[in-house]
Amino acid sequence: MVGLLFVFVVLLVFIIWDNNRIIVVEQEIGIENLPGELEGFTILQVSDLHEKEFGKRQKKLINSINNIHYDAIVFTGDMLDSDRSTHYQPFYDLIEGIYNKEHAIYVPGNADPNNYISQPQNPFDKHDFIKGMEERGVYLLESIHSIQNGQSHIHFVEFELSILDWESKIKELDSRAEPNNEVTKKYLNHLRNLYNEISLLDHLEHTDDAIIALNHYPIVDARIDFIKSHPEYMFRNFDLILAGHYHGGQIRLPFLGALFVPEPWYDRNGLFPPQDRVKGLWEYERTKQYVSTGLGSSDAIPFLQFRFLNPPEINLLTLTKK
């Protein structure tokens, strides 16, 4: 019993230490036909914070980020722990402390609130969480955001919007009767604007500019096949997709790796997933994808809301010409 108690205490101390340290994972990503002016462009990916705090007012995490040189920083969702949470401060503390927010971009995750809400006084308005984030210098990516470097550009696109057939979507909007309430009218006008913005991709795909899609959910092989075969979608010529959500499996065991990722496209809904599709860089059908294990932990399995052999990470990605 004494021996078992000792092992338990040591294991508990290790888990607490391991869940509160931060590692910086660096990855070079080869991009075909990358313009010379974009060689060495760096992207810092921060994902799945889940309201976790690394020191008082995120001091430890902020120091890690501020000691890194990067050209853009992207937040790939799940900054909160629930779409009903109002505990915004862990994320707000983080972005308030970051120095380099010249190009700071966010896409929501399943644990974040909807970008827009409807209230009696504001029929179609951004969520308070999004407003506070934007006031602190982070851009909400809804369609496309371009960064110029010399004569070349990197275009960050919102994945789910980018795969829609924008022409057919606009035709659908045109065929609808004039809405009789302000909420619907503002919502439909917003959609029309987004479809018009994303239509720029039709031209950009034929340039040497880099196109990087951001999404919270990884796009697994089966879903790529589905999108390519479905007439209502257009799978773009993305140079790279960035995602999170999996937490690297959250609980990892020696020699076995991740036991589970929340993925409905896999058999067994992600139990015993393919280990080369859990985290890091992979490629399928000439589409590269990088998935961060992120920083926090979720309650997908309620009694296992911690990480094991899977320390929190931020990811520094460097684009190079392939």
N, C-alpha and C positions, 0 to 999 in steps of 0.2 A: 504493500500500500504506500509506503514511504517513497519507494522507487517510482511508482505510477504518479504520485503527487508531484514529485520532482520533475518528471517528464512533462506533465501538464503545465506546470508553472513556466518551465523553460519554453515550451511551445507557445504559451500565451504571450510571454514577453517578446518572443520573436515575431509573432503575428502583429502585435502592436507596433513594434519598431518597423517592420517591413511595410505596414500599411501607411506609415507616416513619413517615409522617405520618398524622394523624388529622383528618378533617373532621367537623363536626357538621351534618347535614342536617336542616333544620326543615321541617315540613309541617303545615298546618292541614287537618283532616279534618271535613267537614260531616256531621253525623248528624241524620237526621230525628227530630223529637220528642224531642230531647235535653233532659232536665230542666234548668232554669236553674241548679240547684246543681252540675251537672256541666259547665257552660260553662267552658271554659278548662282542663279537666282534662288533665294532661300525662303522657305515657308515653315513657320513654326505652327504646329498643330496642337491645340489644346482641346481635349474632349472629355465628356462624361465626368464633370466635376461632382455632380450630385450633392451640392451644398457642403462638400467636405472642406474643412479648414486646416491649412498647413501653417500653424503658428498664429499668433495674434494678428488679426487683420490680414491674413494670408502672407505674412512677411517672408516665410521660407519659400513659398512658391513664387512670389514676386521677385525675390532676389535671384532665383534660378532663371527666370525669364529675362530679367534686366541684364544678366551677364551674358546673354546670347545675342549675337548679331543676326538679324533676319530682315528680309525685305517685306514680308507680309505675315500676319498672324491670323489664323482661322480657328474659330470655335465651332466644333462640329456636334453641338447639341448636348442635351441633358445636363445643363448647368444647374437645374433644380432637381429636386428629388421626387416631385409630383407636379402634375399640371394644375393642381389646386393649391400648391404651396405659395406662401407669400414671404418666404424666407430668402429674399433676394440678396441680402448683404454679403454672403460669402463670394458670390460672383461680382457684385459691385465693388467690394474691397479689392478684388483681384484686378479688375480693369482700371480702377482708380490709381493703383500703384504701378501699373505698367507704363514705362516711358515711351516706347515706340508703338504708337497707335496710328501712324500715318495711313496704313492699310490694314485695318482690323475688321474682320468679316465674321458674321455669325449666321448659322442655320439652326433651326430648332430641332430638338429631339422629342421622343415620345413622352418624356417626363417634364417637358417645358409646356407652358400655356400656348394656346393659339395666338398667332401674331395679332389678330384683330378680334374685337369684341363689339357687341351691340349694347348700348345703354340708352335710356330714354333721352338724356341730354345730348348724347353723341351717338347717332344711329350706326355709324360705322367708323370705329376709331381704333388706333393701335392700343394694344394691351399695356397697362402701366409698367409691366416688366420690360417690355420692348422700349417704351419711352425712356425709362431710366437708363437702360443700356446704351441707347443712342445718345442721350445727353452726356454720357461718359466716354463717348468717342468710338463706339463699335457700330459698324454698319450692318443692317439687316439685309441679307441677300435674299431677294425674292425672284430675280430673273437673271440679270447679268451685271457684272461689275468689272471694269477693265482698268488695268494698270499699265501705263506706258513706261518703257525703258528705252531711251533713244528713239529709234523709229519702229521698234517692235512692241508688242503688247502681250500681256497675259490676261486672259479672260476667265474670271471665275463665274461659273453658272450654277444655278440651283437645279440639281439633277432632275427632280420629279417634274418640274415645269418644262425643262429642256427636251424631254422625250415625247411631249405631246405634239400632235399634229396641229400646229397653231392655226393654219388656214381653216381646217374644219371646225376648230373651236370658235374662231371668229364668226364663221358662217352660222354656227349654232346660236351665238349671241344675237346675230342680226335677224334670225328667224323668230326670235322670241317676241312676244307682245310687250309693249311698253309697261314696265313695272309700275304698280300703283302705290308703292310705298318707298320712302326715302332710303331705308336700309338696303333693299334689293337693288335699287338704282345705283347707289354708291358702290355696292359690291360688284355688280356687273361691269360698271365703268372701270373699276380697279382691275378686274380680270382682263378686260380688253387692253388696257395699257400694258399689262404684263405679257400678254400674247404678242403684242406689237414689238415690245422690247426683245423678247426671246427670238423673234423672227430674224434678228441680225445674225444669228448662228448660221443661217443658210449661206450667208456670204463668208463668214469667218472660217468655216470649215475648209474653205478652198485657199486659205492663206497659210503662211508659215507661223503665224501667231500660235501661242500655246493656249489650249482650252482645258481648264481644270474644273471638274464638277465636284461640288460639295454636297454631301448627303449624310444624314445621321446613320442610316442603315447601310451596311455593306450590300453591294449588288452581286448576289451569288450567281454562279454559272447558269443555273436553271432559269433564273429570272432574266438574265441577258438573252438567253435563247427565246424566252417567251416574248420579250419586248421586240426582238428582231422579227419574230414570226407574226406579230399581231398588227393588223392594218391600222389601228388607231394610234400606234406609237412610231417614233423614229429614234432609233438608237444612234446617237451622234458619234462622230470621230473624236472622242475624248482622248486627250493625251494622258490624262490621269484622273482617277476618281479618289477622293479622300472621304473616309467614313470613320465611324466609331462603333458604339452600341454594344459590342460583344464583350468588352472589358477583358479581352484575351482569354475568355472562359471564366474569369474571376477566380475560380478555384482550380488550380493546376497541380497535378501530382507528378512526382519523378517518373520518367520513362513513359508516362501515359499522356501528359499534357492536359489540355482542357477536357473536362468531362461534359460540359454543356455550354452552348451559346443559344440565346433566344432567337431562333431562326425558323419561321414556319415553312420556308422553302426546302428545308432539309427533311430527310426521313427522321422520324421520331422527334420532330420539332426541334432538332438541334442537340439531342442527346448523343454523345460520342460523335462529335462533328469531325469532318476531315481536318486534320491538324495543319495542313498547309493553307487552310482558308480561315484561320482563327484570328491571326494578327499579322502585321507586317505587310510586305510587298508581295503581290502575286499578279499574274497575267493570264487572261483568258480571251481568246479570239482577238488578239492584238490589243486588248484594252488592259492597261495597267491600273491597279488599284492598291491603295495603301490604307490599312486599317489600324488605328491606334488602340491600344488597350486602355487608354484614358487614365483618370486620376482617382475616381471614387468607386463606390460599390453600390449595387442595387439590391432590391429585395425580390428579385425574380424567384429565388428560393429563400423564403422568409427567414429561416433560422441560420442561413449562411450569408448574412449581409456583411461580408468582409472578403478581402483578397488573400489568397494563399499561394506562396511561391510565385507571386505575380505583382511586383511592386508598382506603385503609381508611376506613370511616365508622361513626359511631353516629347514631341517628336520634331526634330529638325531635319527637313527634307531639302536636298540640294538638287536642282535641275542641271543635268549635263546633256550634251549632245551625244546621241547614240551613234 
